[in-house]
């Protein structure tokens, strides 16, 4: 006779920030739940990412009892945005942190385990929904399952949901270049739109650097050599002494996000929730993870686990839907060189415009009247010609 699968109240597939946040949200709501965190690798482990952690992420984690997560890291309060000779550099309203995912993810997993979750080494390949439970690979049974398994989510595929627009990025670590110390630097592309290169100072002598661009249907994806070439063209010298280069896909959010109903939920990258303007995904991962965990706990407490998806959809839409609509519009506008350059001039001229664009790119911000007015003024102002370095074709 086949052995019955282990049964859990909640099984979370993927133990990155989205998965750990799901477990934390559930256990903070209902501490007695049996929660399994399933991941195919052991922690700590590396994860290709820009490593930027917005202060809003720490606000969310504090709501579920996690504090002090980055107390030993150096805050970064300067942000420089540029394109082809134009630049806007200001202090952010609140500092951010640059924390390698090897460190951040392990700390979040430890917090989830301390809250009562159990970490299991398991790679999920098959999901079957039954009347009373969801079965993973015939080995794990759960009343509710949350897919937090990233851009290539097995849970998403099992639900038959298509993947939307995707960007490709390459990340590495290099010594901090002169002039980029103590700052997060983003240089927008001059040929491929949308695209940008970045250099984020970690505070320990190294910077997280990389380049990413939107993938277009019918156009070959750029090679590793081409990505490095574009990075060095936009931020000269960035690739010197680089190591730990790794590529990753970014499933970009759209204005039309419809979470599935039922016992199976999707969060973070698995739900296609990466900011299309900046490639930032950790905030949405943590926000949707906590919302999914709370929704699952509430549905289980009501003895209606099949309503977890509906509860999650209501909560997540309140949190993100207006923001997703505004970022989708802004991403379309940003395909225009004139819009990007007007945004840079407006940000350089007005701290309030700069702050609003930072909120739009890092957390839940919107296209505010202040930002719109600043853009309008920048469009109407006379433009001084500048020399524009070009990326290689």
N, C-alpha and C positions, 0 to 999 in steps of 0.2 A: 504494500500500500504506500502511495506517495505521501511524503511528510507534508502536513499542513503548513502553509506559509506563516512566518511571523506576522502578527497583527499589531498595528499601531493606530493611534487616533489620527496622527498626521505624519505623512512621509514627505520630506522635502528633498527633491532631486537636485543636487548641486549645493555645495556648501560655501560658495563665494559670498560676497556681501548681500546679495538678494536672498540667498538661502538662509544664511545665518540670521538676517533680519526677520525672515519669516518665522523661524523658530523662536526668536526673541519676542516678537509680537504676540505669538500664540501663548507662550509660557508666561508672559507678563499679564495676559488677560486671564488665563486659567492655568495656574502653576502645576496642577496635578496631571496634565495631559501627557500621554506617551508620544513623544516626538522623536522621529528618526531623521537624521541628516545623512543623506547618501551622497558619496562623492567617489569618483574613480581614482583619486590620488590621495596621498597622505599630505598632511600639513606639518610644517610650512611648505609651500610650493610657489613657484613663480607664476605670474599671469601677465601677459602683454597688456599694457594699459598706460595711460598718461600719468597715473598715480596721483592726480590732483584730488584732494578731499576738501570740498567746500564746507564752510562753517555750518551750513544748513543741515549737512549730514550728521554732524555732532549733536545738533538740536534734536533731530529725530531720534537718535540713539539714546539720548538722555531721557526721552519719554518712556523708554522701555528699560530704564535702569542701568544703562551702560555709560559710564563717564570716565574721564582720564585716559581715553584711548590714545591720544597723541601728545600727552603731556611731556614726553621726552623728545619730541620732534621740534624742528624750528619752523615757526610760522613765516609765511611769505605774504607780505602786504602790498607788493607792487605788481602791477600788470602792465605789460607793454603790448599794444596791438599795432601792427604795421602792414603796409603793402607798398612795394615799389617806391620807397622814399618818403611816403607819408607815415606818420606815427602818432599814436596817442599813448602816453605813459602817465599813469596816476596811481595813487594809493587807493586800494579797495576799501570800501566802507568797513569790511571785516576781513581779517587775514584768512588765507587758506593754508593748507598743508600739502606737502608732497611726500607721500608715504608709499614706499614700494609695496606692491601687493603681497609679496612674500611675508611682510610684517603685518600689514593691515588685515588680510584675510585670516591669518592664524589667530590674531587677537580677537577677531569677531567670532571665530569658531570656538575659541576658549570661553568667551562670554556666553555663547549659546549652550555649551556643555555645562558651565557653572549654573545656568538657569534651569537645567534639567534635561536638555536634549542629549541624545546619544548619537555619536558619529560612527557611521558604518562605511567601510571600504566596499563600494559596490558600483559597478558601471551599469546603468539602466539601458536596456536595449528594447524591451517590449513592455507595453502597457495595455492591460485589458480592463474594461469597466464592466462590473457586474452590478446586480441589483443592490447588494448590501456593502460592496467594497470595491476598491480598485486594486488590481493585482499587478505587481511589477516583476517581470521575468519568472513568474511562478514561485517566487521566493519571499516576496514582501507584500503584505496585505495592509491596506490603510483605508480608514473611513474617508479621508480627504488626502489628495496628493497635490503638491505644488511643484510646478516645473520652474526651477531656478538654474537651469543647466545651460545657460549662455546662448551665444549666437547660433550654434548648431544644435539646438535643443531637440533631444529625442522625444521629450514629452510633447512639444509642439508638433513634431512630425506625426506622432501617434494620434493627435487630434485632427490631423488632416488640414492644418492651417498653413496657408502659403506664407512665404517670407517676402517682405517688401523691399524697399530700397536699401542698399548695402554700400558701405564705404570700406575701403581697405587701408590699413595703416601699418607702419613699421616703427617699432620702438627699440631704443637701445639706451645704454648708460655711458656717458662721456664726462671727462673733467669739465667743470663749469668754465665756459669761455669768458674772456675779459669783457666787461660791460654787461654781462647777463647774470651777475651774482645777485642773489637776494630777490630774484624776480621770476615771474612766469611770463614768458615771451611767446607771442603767437604772430607769425608772419604769414599773411594770406598769399596764396599763389597768384602768379601773374599770367599764367597760361591756362591751366586746368581749373575749371570752376565747378563746384566749390572744392577748394583744397587749402591746406595750410600746413606749415611746419611749426614745431614748437620746441621750446627749451624751458624746462621747469627745474629750478634749483632745488635740490633735496636738502640743502643745508649741511651736507657732510663732504663737500668738495666735488660731488658728482651731480650731474643733471640728468633728468629723464628727457630724452630728445626723441623726436620722431617726425614723420610726415604721413599725411593721409589724404585720400581723395575719394570722391564718389565714383562708384563703378557704374558704367553705362552699358546697357544692353547692346550687344552687337560690337562692342569695342573690347579688344583683349585687355585683361587685367594687367596692370604694370608689374614688371618683374622686381625682384629684390634690388637688383642693380639700379633700375630706374628710380625706385623709391629713394634709395640712398642719394642718387644724383640730384633729384628734386630737393631733397632735404639740404644738401650742401649748397645748392644754388640759392635757396631762400635764406639760409642761415649759414654763411660761409664759415668753414672750420669746425662745424658742429660734429662731423663724423670722425674727426681725428681722435684716435685712442678709444674708439667706441668698442663696446662689448655687449654681450647678451642681447644681440639683435633678435627680435621676434616679431612676426607679422600676426595680425588679427583682423577679423571682420567686425564691422559695427553695424548692427541692424537698426536703421534710423526710424525714428517715430514719425507719424503722420497725424493729420488732423482727425482722422477717422479711426479711433481705437475702440474696438469692441471686445472686451474680455469675454471668454466663453462662460456659459452658465454650467452648473452641475458640481460634481465632486473634484474636478481637475482644474486647477488655476495656473496661470502663467504670470511670472514677475520678471522685472529687469530686462536684460538682453533677450531672454527667452520670449518675452512679450513684445519684442521690437521697440524697446523704449530707450533709445540712445538719442540725445539731443542732436538734431540735424545741423545745427549751427556750429557746435563746438566739439561734438563727439563725446561729450560728458555723459557718463552712464551711472556713476556710483550713486548720485542723489536719487535718481528714479528707481534704481535697484533697491535701495534701503527704504524709500518711501512706499513703494508697492509691496515690498516684502513684509514690512510691518503691517500694512493694511490687510494683506492676504492672511497673515497669521492671526490677526484679530478677528477677521471674518470667519476663518475656519474654527477658531475657538468658540465664537458666539454660536455658530451653527451646530457645533458638537454639543455645546451646553444646552441648546434647545432640542437636542435629539433629532435634528434635521440636517445631517451633513450634506444632503443633496442640495441644500440652499446656500452652501458656502460660496459658490461662484456668483450667485445673485447678490449676496451681501457684499462681496468683494468689489463687484462691478460698481455698485452704488457708491461705495466709499472711495474707490480709486478715481472714479470720474469726478467726484467733488474735488479731489486733490489736484488732479492733473489736466482734466479736459480743456479748461480755458487756456492753460499754458501750452498744451500741445497744438491748439489751433493757432496761437500766436507764433510759436516757433516754426510751424509749417509755413505760415505766411512769410515770416522773416527769412527762412531758408530759400524760398522762391525769389524773394527780392534780392537776396545776397548773391544770386547768380549774376547780377549786373555789377560790372566794375564800378559804375557811377554810384550805385548804392553803397558799396563797401567803402569807397573813398569818402562819400558824404558822411557816412557813419563815423569814420576815423576823424574827420575834421570836426564833426559835432562833439565827439567825445573829448577831443583835445581842447575844445573851447568851453565846455561846461561839465563840471563834475557830476551834476545831476543826471545828465544824459549818459555819461560814462557808467555811473552806478546802475542805471536802469538796464543798460546793455549787459552788464555783468550778471545781474539777476536773471535776465532772459537766458543767458548762456550757461549758468551754473546751477540754477535751482528751479523756481516756479514762477519766474518773472513774466511780464507781459510787455507788449508794445504800448508803452504809456503815452499819454498826450505830451509829456515833456520830451520823450524820445522822438516822437513824430514831429514836434515843432522844431527840435534841434536839427533833424534831418532836412526839414523843409528850408530852414535858414542856410544850411550848408550847401544845398542844391543851388540856392539863389546867389550865394556869395561868389565873387570872382575867384577863379582858381589859378594859382601860380603853377607854371609847368615845372615838372620835376623829372630828373632822370630815373628811368625805371629799369632795374636789372631784370633780365628775362630768364625764365627757367629754360633748360635745354628741352628741345622737342622730344 
